[in-house]
Amino acid sequence: MFEVSGLKWLRTLEMKELDLLILENHLSHIEAINLQIGKADGAIKEKACEDEDICLLTSLPGLMCVLLCF
């Protein structure tokens, strides 16, 4: 619900002006948090690629996606 499509949908809801203002404030916070999560994920993935044990684990079938898509 709080990914791009869900946020777009929430913005299409018809509400009173004050409710829309409150919703927009909350959605702005959610988007800021999502941005921070994305940055942290990128840093984790970058560091994980430098670790030999992680590289070995990602060579196992099915594990690459699990490790890189968390």
PALUM-395643 format. One record per residue (C-alpha): residue number from 1; x, y, z; residue in one letter. Coordinates in nm, 4 decimals. Example, Ala and Ser with C-alpha at 12.3 -4.5 7.8 and 13.67 -1.06 7.14 Angstrom:
REM residues 2
[1 [1.2300 -0.4500 0.7800] "A"]
[2 [1.3670 -0.1060 0.7140] "S"]
//
This chain:
REM residues 70
[1 [0.0000 0.0000 0.0000] "M"]
[2 [0.2870 0.2405 0.0703] "F"]
[3 [0.4747 0.1815 -0.2518] "E"]
[4 [0.4414 0.4148 -0.5503] "V"]
[5 [0.1084 0.2797 -0.6777] "S"]
[6 [-0.0463 0.2744 -0.3303] "G"]
[7 [0.0644 0.6305 -0.2574] "L"]
[8 [-0.0817 0.7462 -0.5895] "K"]
[9 [-0.4101 0.5738 -0.5075] "W"]
[10 [-0.4270 0.7327 -0.1620] "L"]
[11 [-0.3825 1.0742 -0.3222] "R"]
[12 [-0.6862 1.0143 -0.5461] "T"]
[13 [-0.9251 0.9681 -0.2537] "L"]
[14 [-1.1854 1.2377 -0.2125] "E"]
[15 [-1.1737 1.3914 0.1335] "M"]
[16 [-1.2347 1.7171 0.3084] "K"]
[17 [-0.9594 1.9762 0.2718] "E"]
[18 [-0.8223 1.9305 0.6240] "L"]
[19 [-0.8214 1.5513 0.5893] "D"]
[20 [-0.6315 1.5822 0.2599] "L"]
[21 [-0.3749 1.8081 0.4264] "L"]
[22 [-0.3236 1.5566 0.7066] "I"]
[23 [-0.3021 1.2692 0.4561] "L"]
[24 [-0.0462 1.4573 0.2448] "E"]
[25 [0.1650 1.5244 0.5540] "N"]
[26 [0.1657 1.1552 0.6434] "H"]
[27 [0.2413 1.0509 0.2861] "L"]
[28 [0.5351 1.2928 0.2753] "S"]
[29 [0.6755 1.1270 0.5857] "H"]
[30 [0.6271 0.7817 0.4354] "I"]
[31 [0.8048 0.8853 0.1148] "E"]
[32 [1.0975 1.0268 0.3150] "A"]
[33 [1.1236 0.7031 0.5126] "I"]
[34 [1.1060 0.4964 0.1915] "N"]
[35 [1.3936 0.7041 0.0508] "L"]
[36 [1.6019 0.6385 0.3631] "Q"]
[37 [1.5233 0.2667 0.3450] "I"]
[38 [1.6329 0.2622 -0.0200] "G"]
[39 [1.9639 0.4287 0.0672] "K"]
[40 [2.0255 0.1821 0.3511] "A"]
[41 [1.9392 -0.1134 0.1252] "D"]
[42 [2.1846 0.0116 -0.1361] "G"]
[43 [2.4634 0.0493 0.1199] "A"]
[44 [2.3940 -0.2989 0.2601] "I"]
[45 [2.3969 -0.4557 -0.0867] "K"]
[46 [2.7204 -0.2743 -0.1718] "E"]
[47 [2.8922 -0.3984 0.1442] "K"]
[48 [2.7487 -0.7477 0.0996] "A"]
[49 [2.9114 -0.7749 -0.2426] "C"]
[50 [3.2516 -0.7082 -0.0829] "E"]
[51 [3.2184 -1.0043 0.1575] "D"]
[52 [3.3551 -1.3343 0.0219] "E"]
[53 [3.1128 -1.5443 0.2279] "D"]
[54 [2.8143 -1.3499 0.0934] "I"]
[55 [2.9449 -1.3845 -0.2622] "C"]
[56 [2.9723 -1.7600 -0.2083] "L"]
[57 [2.6170 -1.7734 -0.0712] "L"]
[58 [2.4800 -1.5834 -0.3695] "T"]
[59 [2.6264 -1.8491 -0.6004] "S"]
[60 [2.3678 -2.0966 -0.4650] "L"]
[61 [2.0563 -2.1209 -0.6838] "P"]
[62 [1.7650 -1.9194 -0.5467] "G"]
[63 [1.9667 -1.7418 -0.2805] "L"]
[64 [2.0853 -1.4544 -0.4980] "M"]
[65 [1.7336 -1.3175 -0.5287] "C"]
[66 [1.6607 -1.3626 -0.1586] "V"]
[67 [1.9761 -1.1778 -0.0534] "L"]
[68 [1.9577 -0.8990 -0.3076] "L"]
[69 [1.5816 -0.8442 -0.2998] "C"]
[70 [1.5237 -0.8170 0.0760] "F"]
//
